[in-house]
Amino acid sequence: MTDIGRFRVFVAAFTRLIDRAVGDEETIRTEGSILLADLVAHDDWLPDGYAQPHPEYYRQYLLWCDPLERFSVVSFVWGPGQTTPVHDHTVWGLIGMLRGEESSESFSVEGDGSLRPAVIETLTPGNVTAVSPAIGDIHKVTNALADEVSISIHVYGANIGAVPRHVFDPDTGAPKSFVSGYSNDAIPNLFDLSESVRVGLG
């Protein structure tokens, strides 16, 4: 049976961090990375209902959204070889690898608006990285495993499923606006200790 107690502790700690470090993104990213690293160091808390892949495209499940939308927590579930388009976030974000392996290719923007590949980073379980307009916000993410599901846990400085942001043409850098939404059929409440949530069906 899945025990979400570890996740509840994480949400409470991150809420206290947000309360304390109002407007201090660097502190939130630095201390939040430590909290997230501790969470993803243990693969025993994510309910199965938020870990299900799709055969054609990756899924983005909302796990928690702060009532004031100051931060949200999302599980990204990748089928074998699935990838994102080149995209941005427009807010700070932390990515922690829970299961499997991801490859993240970041891009810088040239003077003419085109994109130049900058860094390719590989994430394995327990690794944490960050994105932000302040440090680099455009990347493309791929499940690095051709025959296994990979799962990462993301924390963003907003209700990320409702934030207008951009995908980019990889050749020209031309942006196109989008709002991602979530893969959930309903807004979850992982603090609900009903049987359906505890066994990962909610």
C-alpha positions in Angstrom: 0.0 0.0 0.0 1.4 3.4 -0.9 2.2 5.7 2.0 1.8 9.4 1.1 3.1 10.5 4.5 6.5 11.4 2.9 4.7 13.6 0.4 2.6 15.3 3.0 5.8 16.2 4.9 7.3 17.6 1.7 4.3 19.8 0.9 4.3 21.2 4.5 8.0 22.0 4.4 7.8 23.6 1.0 4.8 25.7 2.1 6.9 27.0 5.1 9.7 27.8 2.7 7.4 29.8 0.4 6.0 31.6 3.4 9.5 32.5 4.7 11.3 33.3 1.4 8.7 35.6 -0.2 10.1 37.1 -3.4 13.5 35.4 -2.9 13.7 33.0 -5.8 17.3 32.0 -5.3 16.6 30.9 -1.7 13.5 29.0 -2.9 15.4 27.2 -5.6 18.4 26.4 -3.4 16.5 25.2 -0.3 13.7 23.8 -2.4 16.1 21.6 -4.2 17.2 20.1 -1.0 13.6 19.3 0.0 12.9 17.8 -3.4 16.1 15.7 -3.4 15.0 14.2 -0.1 11.6 13.4 -1.6 12.8 11.7 -4.8 15.5 9.8 -2.9 12.6 7.5 -1.9 10.4 5.8 -4.4 7.7 4.6 -2.1 5.1 7.3 -1.9 3.7 8.1 -5.4 0.2 6.5 -5.8 -0.1 4.3 -8.9 -2.8 6.5 -10.3 -0.3 9.3 -10.8 2.3 7.1 -12.4 0.5 5.7 -15.4 2.0 6.3 -18.8 0.2 6.8 -22.1 1.2 4.8 -25.2 1.6 7.9 -27.4 2.5 10.9 -25.2 3.9 11.9 -21.8 1.5 12.7 -19.0 1.5 15.6 -16.5 -0.4 14.8 -13.3 -1.2 17.5 -10.7 -0.2 16.2 -7.3 -0.7 19.4 -5.3 -1.4 23.1 -5.9 -0.9 25.6 -3.1 -4.3 27.3 -2.4 -2.8 30.7 -3.4 -1.2 29.1 -6.5 2.3 30.1 -5.2 3.6 26.6 -6.2 2.4 23.4 -7.6 3.8 19.8 -7.6 3.4 17.6 -10.7 4.4 14.1 -11.7 5.7 13.7 -15.2 5.3 10.2 -16.6 7.1 9.2 -19.7 6.6 6.2 -21.8 9.6 4.7 -23.5 11.4 7.2 -25.7 8.7 9.9 -25.3 9.8 13.6 -25.5 8.5 17.1 -25.1 8.7 19.9 -27.7 11.2 22.7 -27.0 9.4 24.8 -24.4 9.7 27.3 -21.6 8.0 27.7 -18.2 8.0 31.5 -17.5 8.4 30.8 -13.7 11.0 29.0 -11.6 10.9 25.2 -11.6 12.6 22.3 -9.9 12.8 18.8 -11.5 13.6 15.8 -9.4 14.1 12.3 -10.9 12.1 9.6 -9.1 12.3 6.6 -11.5 14.1 5.8 -14.7 16.2 8.4 -16.6 15.7 11.7 -18.4 17.7 13.7 -20.8 17.2 17.5 -20.7 18.6 19.6 -23.5 18.7 23.4 -22.7 18.8 26.2 -25.3 20.0 29.8 -25.3 18.3 32.5 -27.5 20.5 34.2 -30.1 20.2 37.8 -31.1 18.1 37.0 -34.1 15.7 34.9 -32.0 17.0 31.5 -33.0 17.8 28.8 -30.5 21.3 27.4 -29.9 21.7 24.1 -28.0 23.6 24.8 -24.7 23.8 21.9 -22.3 22.5 18.3 -22.3 21.9 17.0 -18.8 21.1 13.5 -17.8 19.0 12.9 -14.7 18.9 9.6 -12.8 17.0 8.8 -9.6 17.7 11.3 -6.8 19.1 14.0 -9.1 17.5 17.5 -9.0 17.9 20.4 -11.5 16.3 23.8 -11.9 14.8 26.0 -14.6 13.9 29.7 -14.5 13.9 32.8 -16.6 16.7 33.9 -14.3 19.0 31.0 -15.0 17.8 29.4 -18.3 14.2 28.5 -19.0 14.1 26.8 -22.5 14.6 23.1 -22.8 13.5 19.8 -24.4 13.1 16.7 -22.2 13.2 13.1 -23.3 12.8 9.8 -21.6 16.3 8.4 -22.0 15.1 4.8 -21.7 13.9 3.1 -24.8 12.1 0.3 -23.0 11.1 1.6 -19.6 8.8 4.2 -18.0 10.5 7.2 -16.4 8.9 9.5 -13.8 10.1 12.9 -12.5 8.6 15.2 -9.9 8.4 18.9 -10.8 7.7 21.8 -8.5 6.9 25.2 -10.1 6.4 28.7 -8.8 2.8 28.9 -10.0 -0.2 26.6 -10.9 1.8 25.5 -13.9 -1.1 23.9 -15.7 -2.8 27.3 -16.0 0.2 29.4 -16.9 0.4 30.7 -20.5 3.9 29.8 -21.9 5.6 28.8 -25.1 6.7 26.0 -27.4 9.4 26.9 -29.9 10.2 25.9 -33.5 13.6 24.2 -33.1 14.8 25.6 -36.4 13.7 29.2 -36.3 13.0 29.7 -32.6 9.5 31.1 -33.4 7.3 30.8 -30.2 3.8 29.6 -30.0 1.7 30.1 -26.9 0.1 27.2 -25.1 -1.4 26.3 -21.7 -0.6 22.7 -20.7 -3.4 21.8 -18.3 -3.1 18.4 -16.6 -3.7 14.8 -17.4 -5.9 14.3 -14.3 -9.6 13.7 -14.8 -10.3 15.6 -11.6 -8.3 17.8 -9.2 -6.6 15.5 -6.8 -6.2 15.8 -3.1 -3.3 13.6 -1.9 -4.0 14.7 1.7 -7.3 12.7 1.4 -6.7 9.4 3.2 -9.6 7.7 1.5 -9.0 4.1 0.5 -9.0 5.0 -3.2 -6.1 7.4 -2.8 -4.1 5.2 -0.4 -4.1 2.3 -3.0 -3.4 4.6 -5.9 -6.8 4.6 -7.6 -7.9 8.2 -6.9 
